[in-house]
């Protein structure tokens, strides 16, 4: 059965890099964050309604990758069938919930419904201890809002049933902890 592992956390905490590294390590796929593609195409000034469009785009993109993984389940990769390898997902509806609430003080019902419906096997919560790297889409360079956002993710994960692990330290330390956590999940 396909294992779905999500990297979440504030911006510039290495989520995309971690997903790419893990996918390479396991010889599998990773689902990128739809918001990046959307904002690069439509601009960085977004509305509350844009976040609903982004959330729906994220769900559709995730479903596309799940289908790709399941369609390749008969292919062997290493000692495990491809379909038994993990799919790494950069961002989920918890990220959309936090984004909506942090910026607009409310959240779309679609996002809340998806949180209840979508199931994952492991969360990798990326800590804000990496140096913030500016790019055209990032909004929060100051440590205080980044820490507040991290605490929101931590509170969410502490109050749900899916296992989760904090990913901290330099890039190698993060990768090492993530690999150990994924290996433990795969062995179950």
HUGIRA-V195954 format. One record per pair of residues at least 6 apart in sequence whose ideal C-beta (glycine too) atoms are under 6 Angstrom apart, sorted by the first residue. I is the first residue (numbers start at 1). J is the second residue. D is the distance in whole Angstrom. If there is no record, write none. Layout:
i/j/d
I/J/D
I/J/D
This chain:
i/j/d
2/69/5
2/83/6
3/86/4
3/121/5
4/87/5
4/120/5
4/121/6
5/86/5
5/88/5
5/122/5
6/89/5
6/92/5
6/120/5
6/123/5
7/15/4
7/18/5
7/19/5
7/90/5
7/124/5
8/94/6
8/95/5
8/125/6
8/153/6
9/125/6
9/126/3
9/153/6
10/128/6
10/146/5
10/149/4
10/150/5
11/138/5
12/132/5
12/133/5
12/138/6
13/126/4
13/128/6
13/130/6
14/126/6
14/130/5
15/90/5
15/126/5
16/90/5
18/174/6
19/30/4
19/88/4
19/90/5
20/30/6
21/175/5
22/88/5
22/178/6
23/29/6
23/30/4
23/88/5
26/85/5
27/77/5
28/85/4
29/65/6
29/87/6
30/88/4
31/61/6
31/62/5
31/65/4
31/89/5
32/90/5
33/90/5
33/91/4
34/57/4
34/58/4
34/61/5
35/54/5
38/54/5
38/57/6
39/137/5
48/104/5
51/100/5
52/108/5
55/96/4
55/111/5
59/114/6
62/89/6
65/87/6
69/87/5
70/83/6
72/82/5
73/81/6
73/82/6
73/83/3
75/82/4
86/182/6
93/111/5
93/114/4
93/115/5
94/156/5
96/111/5
97/107/5
97/111/5
98/152/5
100/107/4
101/107/5
120/162/5
121/185/6
122/163/5
122/185/5
123/157/6
123/162/6
123/164/4
124/167/5
124/178/6
125/153/6
125/157/6
125/164/6
125/166/5
126/167/5
127/166/6
127/168/4
128/146/5
128/150/5
129/168/5
132/141/5
140/146/5
157/164/4
165/181/5
167/174/5
167/177/6
167/178/6
